[in-house]
């Protein structure tokens, strides 16, 4: 998976106080399902641009971490708590 991430222009590797993260921007035209944002608990409707994030420092590797990826509103991702609470 990691080799393909380098080709994705909407992808970033981010490091924060809460660890390392793979973050991929999902444009509105690729947003084909509804999701629940873990930051606010509200719905991210199909057709709404958002991002998906998963750990980049997971002990079991990227593929296993990718199974736990979550879809976020961009503002919820930027303002999430970084202290583990």
Protein Blocks (a to p, Z undefined) as FASTA:
>chain_A
ZZmmmmmmkbccdddfkbccddddddfklmmbdcddfklopacdehiacdddddfkbfnb
jklmmmmgccddfklmmmmcfehZZ
